[in-house]
Amino acid sequence: MDVEYVNRLKDAEKHSYLAKVRSLEIDSCPYSIGKTEWVDDMKMWPPVTFPDVYSYLVDTPGDFTREKLKAFKSLDAYNFVISGWVKPLLVLKRDSANRSSDVFSIIRGEVRPSQRVNEKPHKVWVAVQTNGTVVTGHAPAWQGMLITVVFVM
């Protein structure tokens, strides 16, 4: 677990973040996994489709509603990537012995805030089962960044 990151979170955010990591049944959070374990290989990404994204964003507790998702400009994610706001996305394959799917992928990246160009990029990650089902994800500063990463996939 990346104790430094977790300790900076407010109590409610900390509880939510730890629940996400526990749901993955892994020993460490994605922020603490070494750089050498990540691969820049799009071929290893699971086949995430719009219904997978929609199901995750609307059907799981959070800020997103059907109306908010409909209002999202679908080309924003594409434009973020083309404009260099999204850094290369890296993938990590992890076995999870207690999951019915047996294997899921964690994809992480960095997204630069479009309105604050001098700010450091925010680290985001999303966990996806091999069938494309989005399990969970995390964007520390702005959940829209997580949407961008998932839509790009």
PAZAPA-4460 file (N, C-alpha, C; in steps of 0.05 Angstrom, whole numbers, plus 32768, in hexadecimal, padded with zeros to 4 digits):
% residues 153
    n_x    n_y    n_z   ca_x   ca_y   ca_z    c_x    c_y    c_z   seq   type   mol
   8011   7FE8   8000   8000   8000   8000   8012   8019   8000     1      M     A
   800B   802C   7FF0   801A   8046   7FF0   8010   8056   8007     2      D     A
   801D   8052   801E   8014   805E   8037   8015   807D   8035     3      V     A
   8029   8088   8028   802B   80A5   8025   8013   80B0   8017     4      E     A
   800B   80A4   8001   7FF3   80AE   7FF2   7FDA   80AB   8004     5      Y     A
   7FD6   8094   8010   7FBE   808F   801F   7FBD   80A2   8037     6      V     A
   7FD3   80A7   8044   7FD3   80B9   805B   7FCC   80D6   8054     7      N     A
   7FD0   80DE   803B   7FC8   80F9   8033   7FAA   80FD   802E     8      R     A
   7F9C   80E7   802C   7F7F   80E8   8026   7F6F   80EF   803F     9      L     A
   7F59   80FD   803B   7F46   8103   8050   7F39   80E8   8058    10      K     A
   7F2D   80E7   8070   7F22   80CE   807A   7F0E   80C0   8066    11      D     A
   7EFB   80CF   805C   7EE8   80C3   8049   7EF5   80B9   8030    12      A     A
   7F08   80C9   8025   7F17   80C1   800D   7F28   80A9   8013    13      E     A
   7F35   80A8   802A   7F46   8092   8032   7F36   8078   8033    14      K     A
   7F1E   8079   8040   7F0D   8062   8042   7F05   8058   8026    15      H     A
   7EFD   806A   8015   7EF5   8063   7FFA   7F0C   8057   7FEA    16      S     A
   7F24   8063   7FEC   7F3B   8059   7FDE   7F43   803D   7FE7    17      Y     A
   7F44   8039   8001   7F4C   801F   800C   7F37   800A   8004    18      L     A
   7F1E   8011   8003   7F09   7FFE   7FFA   7F0E   7FF6   7FDD    19      A     A
   7F16   8009   7FCC   7F1C   8002   7FB0   7F33   7FEF   7FAE    20      K     A
   7F48   7FF4   7FBD   7F60   7FE3   7FBC   7F5A   7FC7   7FC7    21      V     A
   7F4B   7FC6   7FDD   7F43   7FAC   7FE9   7F32   7F9C   7FD5    22      R     A
   7F21   7FAA   7FC6   7F0F   7F9C   7FB3   7F1F   7F8E   7F9D    23      S     A
   7F38   7F97   7F99   7F49   7F8A   7F85   7F57   7F72   7F8F    24      L     A
   7F58   7F6F   7FAA   7F65   7F58   7FB7   7F82   7F56   7FAF    25      E     A
   7F90   7F6D   7FAF   7FAC   7F6E   7FAA   7FBB   7F78   7FC3    26      I     A
   7FD4   7F73   7FC4   7FE4   7F7A   7FDC   7FEB   7F97   7FDE    27      D     A
   7FED   7FA5   7FC7   7FF6   7FC1   7FC8   7FE4   7FD1   7FB5    28      S     A
   7FE3   7FEB   7FBB   7FD3   7FFC   7FA9   7FE2   8001   7F8F    29      C     A
   7FD5   8008   7F7A   7FE2   800C   7F60   7FF7   8021   7F61    30      P     A
   7FF5   8035   7F73   8009   804A   7F74   8024   8040   7F80    31      Y     A
   8024   802A   7F8D   803C   8020   7F9A   804A   800A   7F8A    32      S     A
   803E   8001   7F74   804A   7FEC   7F64   8060   7FF8   7F53    33      I     A
   8077   7FEB   7F54   808F   7FF4   7F46   808C   7FF9   7F28    34      G     A
   809B   800B   7F1E   809A   8013   7F01   80A0   7FFB   7EEF    35      K     A
   80B1   7FE9   7EF8   80B9   7FD3   7EE6   80A3   7FBF   7EE2    36      T     A
   808E   7FC0   7EF1   8078   7FAC   7EEF   8062   7FB6   7EDB    37      E     A
   8065   7FCE   7ED1   8051   7FDA   7EBF   805C   7FD8   7EA2    38      W     A
   8049   7FD4   7E8F   8051   7FD1   7E73   8041   7FE5   7E62    39      V     A
   804E   7FF1   7E4F   8041   8003   7E3C   803A   7FF3   7E23    40      D     A
   8024   7FE3   7E26   801C   7FD1   7E10   7FFE   7FD0   7E0E    41      D     A
   7FF3   7FDF   7DFB   7FD6   7FE0   7DF7   7FC9   7FC5   7DF2    42      M     A
   7FD9   7FB3   7DE7   7FCE   7F98   7DE1   7FC6   7F89   7DFA    43      K     A
   7FD1   7F91   7E11   7FCA   7F84   7E2A   7FB1   7F90   7E38    44      M     A
   7FA7   7FA6   7E2D   7F8F   7FB2   7E38   7F77   7FA0   7E35    45      W     A
   7F66   7F9E   7E48   7F4D   7F8F   7E45   7F3A   7F9E   7E31    46      P     A
   7F27   7F90   7E25   7F15   7F9C   7E12   7EFE   7FAB   7E1F    47      P     A
   7F04   7FC4   7E29   7EEF   7FD4   7E36   7EDE   7FE1   7E21    48      V     A
   7EC3   7FDF   7E24   7EB0   7FEB   7E12   7EA0   8000   7E20    49      T     A
   7E91   8010   7E11   7E81   8025   7E1D   7E6E   801A   7E32    50      F     A
   7E60   8003   7E2D   7E4E   7FF8   7E42   7E5D   7FF2   7E5C    51      P     A
   7E76   7FE9   7E5A   7E86   7FE3   7E72   7E8B   7FFD   7E82    52      D     A
   7E92   8012   7E74   7E96   802C   7E81   7E7C   8037   7E8D    53      V     A
   7E67   8035   7E7D   7E4D   803F   7E87   7E44   8030   7EA0    54      Y     A
   7E46   8016   7E9F   7E3E   8006   7EB6   7E4E   800D   7ECF    55      S     A
   7E68   8011   7ECC   7E78   8018   7EE3   7E71   8034   7EEE    56      Y     A
   7E6F   8048   7EDC   7E6A   8063   7EE5   7E4E   8067   7EF0    57      L     A
   7E3B   805B   7EE4   7E1F   8060   7EEC   7E15   804C   7F02    58      V     A
   7E1D   8033   7F00   7E13   801F   7F12   7E22   801C   7F2C    59      D     A
   7E39   8029   7F2F   7E47   8028   7F48   7E43   8042   7F57    60      T     A
   7E43   8041   7F71   7E3E   805A   7F80   7E53   806F   7F79    61      P     A
   7E4A   8087   7F75   7E5C   809D   7F6E   7E4D   80B5   7F64    62      G     A
   7E5C   80C7   7F57   7E51   80E0   7F4F   7E43   80DF   7F34    63      D     A
   7E46   80C9   7F25   7E3C   80C9   7F0A   7E1F   80BE   7F08    64      F     A
   7E10   80CC   7EF7   7DF5   80C4   7EF1   7DF3   80C0   7ED3    65      T     A
   7DDD   80B5   7ECA   7DD9   80B1   7EAD   7DDB   80CC   7E9F    66      R     A
   7DCF   80E1   7EAB   7DCF   80FB   7E9F   7DEB   8107   7E9C    67      E     A
   7DFB   8104   7EB1   7E16   810F   7EB0   7E27   8100   7E9B    68      K     A
   7E23   80E6   7E98   7E32   80D7   7E85   7E29   80DF   7E69    69      L     A
   7E10   80E3   7E64   7E06   80EC   7E4A   7E12   8107   7E43    70      K     A
   7E16   8118   7E57   7E20   8133   7E52   7E3E   8133   7E4C    71      A     A
   7E4C   811D   7E53   7E69   811C   7E4E   7E6E   811C   7E30    72      F     A
   7E7F   812E   7E27   7E86   8130   7E0B   7E98   8119   7E04    73      K     A
   7E8F   8107   7DF3   7E9E   80EE   7DEE   7EB9   80F3   7DE2    74      S     A
   7EBD   8109   7DD4   7ED6   810E   7DC8   7EEB   811B   7DDB    75      L     A
   7EE2   8123   7DF3   7EF4   812F   7E06   7F0C   811D   7E0C    76      D     A
   7F06   8103   7E11   7F1B   80F0   7E18   7F2F   80EE   7E01    77      A     A
   7F25   80EC   7DE9   7F36   80EA   7DD1   7F47   8103   7DCF    78      Y     A
   7F3B   811B   7DD2   7F49   8134   7DD0   7F5E   8137   7DE6    79      N     A
   7F58   812D   7DFE   7F6C   812E   7E13   7F85   811E   7E0C    80      F     A
   7F81   8107   7DFF   7F98   80F6   7DF8   7FA8   8104   7DE1    81      V     A
   7F9A   810C   7DCC   7FA7   8119   7DB6   7FB7   8132   7DBE    82      I     A
   7FAC   8141   7DD1   7FB8   815A   7DDA   7FCF   8155   7DEE    83      S     A
   7FD4   813C   7DF6   7FEA   8136   7E08   7FE3   8138   7E25    84      G     A
   7FC9   813B   7E2C   7FC1   813D   7E48   7FC3   8122   7E56    85      W     A
   7FC0   810C   7E47   7FC2   80F1   7E53   7FDD   80E6   7E4B    86      V     A
   7FEC   80DF   7E60   8006   80D2   7E5B   8002   80B5   7E54    87      K     A
   8016   80A7   7E4A   8012   808A   7E43   8006   807A   7E59    88      P     A
   7FF3   8069   7E52   7FE6   8058   7E65   7FF5   803D   7E67    89      L     A
   7FFB   8035   7E7F   800A   801D   7E84   7FF8   8008   7E90    90      L     A
   7FFD   7FEF   7E8A   7FED   7FD9   7E93   7FFD   7FC6   7EA5    91      V     A
   7FEF   7FBB   7EB8   7FFB   7FA7   7ECA   7FE7   7F90   7ECC    92      L     A
   7FF0   7F78   7EC6   7FDF   7F60   7EC9   7FE3   7F55   7EE5    93      K     A
   7FCD   7F50   7EF3   7FCF   7F45   7F0E   7FBD   7F2E   7F11    94      R     A
   7FC6   7F18   7F1C   7FB5   7F01   7F23   7FA8   7F08   7F3E    95      D     A
   7F8F   7F01   7F40   7F81   7F04   7F59   7F73   7EEA   7F5F    96      S     A
   7F7E   7EDB   7F71   7F75   7EC0   7F76   7F58   7EBE   7F7F    97      A     A
   7F4D   7ED3   7F8C   7F32   7ED2   7F96   7F1D   7EDD   7F83    98      N     A
   7F25   7EE6   7F6C   7F12   7EF1   7F58   7F08   7EDB   7F45    99      R     A
   7EEF   7EDD   7F3E   7EE4   7EC9   7F2B   7EF1   7ECB   7F10   100      S     A
   7EFA   7EE3   7F08   7F06   7EE7   7EEE   7F23   7EDE   7EED   101      S     A
   7F2E   7EDA   7F05   7F4A   7ED2   7F08   7F5F   7EE7   7F01   102      D     A
   7F5A   7EF6   7EEC   7F6E   7F0A   7EE4   7F60   7F24   7EDE   103      V     A
   7F6C   7F3A   7EE6   7F63   7F54   7EDE   7F7B   7F65   7ED8   104      F     A
   7F76   7F7B   7ECB   7F8C   7F8E   7EC4   7F88   7FA7   7ED3   105      S     A
   7F9E   7FB4   7EDB   7F9D   7FCE   7EE6   7FAB   7FE0   7ED1   106      I     A
   7F9E   7FF5   7EC9   7FAA   8008   7EB6   7FAE   8022   7EC5   107      I     A
   7FC6   802D   7EC3   7FCA   8046   7ED1   7FD6   805A   7EBD   108      R     A
   7FD2   8073   7EC4   7FDD   8088   7EB3   7FDE   80A2   7EC2   109      G     A
   7FE5   80B7   7EB4   7FE6   80D2   7EC0   7FD6   80E4   7EAD   110      E     A
   7FC5   80F5   7EB9   7FB5   8107   7EAA   7FBB   8123   7EB4   111      V     A
   7FC3   8134   7EA1   7FC8   8150   7EA8   7FAE   8160   7EA9   112      R     A
   7FA9   816F   7EBE   7F91   817F   7EBF   7F90   8194   7EA9   113      P     A
   7F7B   8195   7E99   7F7A   81A6   7E82   7F78   81C4   7E8A   114      S     A
   7F6E   81C9   7EA1   7F6A   81E5   7EA9   7F82   81F0   7EB9   115      Q     A
   7F93   81DE   7EC2   7FAA   81E6   7ED3   7FC3   81DA   7EC8   116      R     A
   7FCD   81E6   7EB2   7FE3   81DA   7EA3   7FFD   81D8   7EB3   117      V     A
   8001   81E8   7EC7   801A   81E7   7ED7   8019   81D2   7EED   118      N     A
   8002   81C7   7EF2   7FFF   81B3   7F07   800A   8198   7EFE   119      E     A
   8014   8189   7F11   801F   816E   7F0B   8008   815C   7F01   120      K     A
   800E   814A   7EEF   7FF9   8137   7EE6   7FEF   8126   7EFE   121      P     A
   7FD5   8120   7EFC   7FC9   810F   7F11   7FCB   80F2   7F09   122      H     A
   7FD2   80E1   7F1C   7FD4   80C5   7F17   7FB9   80B8   7F1A   123      K     A
   7FB1   80A8   7F06   7F97   809A   7F06   7F9C   807D   7F00   124      V     A
   7F89   806C   7F09   7F8A   8050   7F03   7F6E   8045   7F01   125      W     A
   7F6B   802F   7EF1   7F52   8022   7EEF   7F58   8004   7EED   126      V     A
   7F47   7FF4   7EFB   7F4A   7FD7   7EFB   7F33   7FCB   7EEA   127      A     A
   7F3B   7FBA   7ED7   7F28   7FAF   7EC4   7F2B   7F91   7EC2   128      V     A
   7F15   7F82   7EC4   7F16   7F65   7EC0   7F1D   7F5F   7EA3   129      Q     A
   7F25   7F47   7E9E   7F2D   7F3F   7E83   7F16   7F41   7E6F   130      T     A
   7EFD   7F3F   7E78   7EE6   7F42   7E67   7EDE   7F5F   7E61   131      N     A
   7EEC   7F72   7E6D   7EE7   7F8E   7E68   7ED7   7F9C   7E7E   132      G     A
   7ECD   7F8D   7E91   7EBE   7F98   7EA8   7ED0   7FAA   7EB9   133      T     A
   7EC9   7FC3   7EBC   7ED8   7FD5   7ECD   7ED2   7FCE   7EEA   134      V     A
   7EE7   7FC8   7EF9   7EE4   7FC0   7F15   7EE3   7FD8   7F27   135      V     A
   7EF8   7FE9   7F25   7EF9   8002   7F34   7F0F   8013   7F28   136      T     A
   7F11   802B   7F31   7F26   803D   7F28   7F2A   8054   7F3B   137      G     A
   7F3F   8063   7F37   7F44   8079   7F49   7F52   8090   7F3A   138      H     A
   7F47   80A8   7F3F   7F53   80C0   7F35   7F53   80D3   7F4D   139      A     A
   7F6A   80DA   7F58   7F6B   80E8   7F71   7F5F   8104   7F71   140      P     A
   7F61   8112   7F5B   7F59   812E   7F5B   7F3E   8134   7F4D   141      A     A
   7F39   8125   7F39   7F21   812B   7F29   7F18   8112   7F1B   142      W     A
   7EFF   810A   7F21   7EF6   80F0   7F16   7EF3   80F1   7EF8   143      Q     A
   7EF1   8108   7EEC   7EF0   810A   7ECF   7F09   80FF   7EC2   144      G     A
   7F1F   8100   7ED0   7F38   80F5   7EC6   7F36   80D7   7EC2   145      M     A
   7F28   80CB   7ED6   7F24   80AE   7ED4   7F13   80A7   7EBC   146      L     A
   7EFE   80B7   7EB7   7EED   80B3   7EA0   7EFE   80B4   7E86   147      I     A
   7F0F   80C8   7E85   7F20   80CC   7E6E   7F31   80B3   7E68   148      T     A
   7F3E   80A8   7E7D   7F4E   8090   7E7A   7F3D   8079   7E71   149      V     A
   7F26   8075   7E7D   7F16   805E   7E76   7F0A   8061   7E5A   150      V     A
   7F02   8079   7E52   7EF8   807D   7E37   7F0E   8079   7E22   151      F     A
   7F26   8080   7E28   7F3D   807D   7E16   7F41   805F   7E10   152      V     A
   7F3D   804F   7E25   7F41   8032   7E22   7F2E   8027   7E0E   153      M     A
***
